[in-house]
Amino acid sequence: MFIKTIKLKKPNYLAIALLAAIACLVVIVGLTAYKLTRKTTYELGSEQQRQQFIKEMGWETEKEFSDCKKVTIPQEFNQVYESYNELQKQQGFDLTPYKGKECDIYTYKITNYKDHEDKGDVVCNLMICDNKLIGGDVCSTQLDGFMQGLKNKDK
C-alpha cells in the first residue's frame, strides 16, 4: 500500500481563503447583475390584472377600458415608431421582437393626473401581446398634449 500526504504551509491557507473569498464575490456580483438585467413580465390577460397593474403604477381609472383595438406593429419602424420604442426601452420594454405581430391596445381614462383631474383628456395605453404587457404609455389626447411612461412620477 502506498500513501502520500501533502502538508500545506500557513501561507497556502491564506491563498485558499483569498481564492474562496474571490469566488464568493464573483458569485454575488453575477447574481446581482442577473437580477438587474432580467426583464419583468406582466401577465395582463384579464381586466382585473390590467386594473391592478394600472393601480400599481400609481393611477386611478374608470372601472373598464374605454377602447380596445388590434394593431399590427410594423416590420420596419419609421421615425415615430423609433421614438416610441425609445420610450418603451426607458421603461424596460422593447417592441423590436414584436415587429410584424398583432397586439391589442387597451385604453383607460386616467382620473388622477395632476392638473388634469377634471379634464378627462389623459389616458393610459397598454400594449398586450399573447396576454403579456409589451409596452404602453400615459398621454394627453389634447392637440398640444404630452406622452410619458406608465409609472406615475408623482407617487
Salt bridges, closest charged atoms under 4 A:
GLU43 OE2 - LYS132 NZ 3.12
GLU47 OE1 - ARG50 NH2 3.03
GLU86 OE2 - LYS89 NZ 3.94
ASP104 OD1 - LYS70 NZ 2.85
ASP121 OD1 - HIS116 ND1 3.08
